[in-house]
Amino acid sequence: MSSHLPITPDQIADAAIGAAGAGAAIIHLHARDPVDGKPPQDPAVFERFLPRIKSSTNAVINITSGGSPHMTVQERLRPAHHFQPELASLNMGSMNFGLYPMLSRFKEFKHQ
């Protein structure tokens, strides 16, 4: 929901490279559709920022399997299968998408 969420490939790469420069050893990455901010798990979207991050940092790349609660497990795993990162998250179910404690803080939802 944050207005600071990096959405475009350049924003994602800049944020990841900045985090590594500040000392992050692992960079957990989500791709975003630069038009609407939604989280696609299409490897082509990750391809727009992964090479720049890999060539600019020594950080361990951690690709999310989060995606969206509307995706199948197979859809959420596509980028990890495609890129074979050093590390990938393992989201076991829809419980990982619960926003319950913060629901009252937001009047409208973006990037769903």
N, C-alpha and C positions, 0 to 999 in steps of 0.2 A: 504494500500500500504506500510505501515511502516514495516521495518525489525524488529521492536520491538513488533509487534503484537504477543501476546501469542497464540500459535496454538495447542500445545499438551495439553492433560488433566493436566499434572503436571505444565506446564507453566501457564495455565489459573488459576489453583488453587493457585499457588504461587503468581501470580499478584493480585488476589482477596484478598487473606489473607494479602498480603503486604499492599494493599490499606486500608483494615479494620484496620490494625495495625497502619497505618499513620493517622487514624481518619475518614475514610469514614464510613458513617452510612448506606448507601445503595450501593449495588454492582450490577451493570447492567451486565448481563452475556450473552455472545454469545458462542455457541459451534463452534468448527472448526474441520474439518477432518484433523487429524494429518499428513496425507500424502500430500494433495494438498492445505490445508488451506481454502477450500470452507466451507460455513456456512450451515451445515445440521441442520434440525430441528427434527432429530430423537431423541426421549427421551433417547435412549440407549447411545448416545454420551454425553449428559448432565450428565447421571448417572456416568460417569467416573470421574467427578470432583465435582459435587454438594455435595455428602456426606462429602468429606474432608473439603469443605468450610463451610458447616453448622456446622460441629463439631469443627471447629477451630476459628469461629468468632461469634459475636452477631449481625452482620450486617444484614439488611433487604435484602433478596434475590429478585432481580428483573430480571426475565427471559425475554429475547427479544422475540418479535413477528416479528422481522425484516427479518431474513432469507435471501432470495434472491428475486429479482423481477421476477424470473421465477417460483416461488412457488405460490400456491393458498393461500388464507387466511386460509383455513382449515389446510394446511400443516404448515404454519407459526405459528399457534396456538397450535400445538401438544404438545410441552413441557409444556406450561402453563396449558393446560387442564390436562396433566398427573401429574405434580408435585404440582399443586395448590399453587404456591408461594404467599408470602405476597403481592407481587407487580409484575405486568407484563406490558411491554410497549404495546402501542396500535398504530400500524402503519396503517393508513387508506388508503394507496394507494401507487402507484409507485413513487409519488412525493418524498417520503422519501428516495429514492435511487438515487436522482439526485446528480451528482458529478460535475456539470457544472463549478463552479468557479475554481476547482482544476484540471480540465482535462488537461490544458496546462502544468502542473507541472510534468506529468508522461508520459514516453515514452512507458512503458509496464505495463500491469495490472496483479496483482496477486490476489489470494484469491477471485475470482469472484464467 
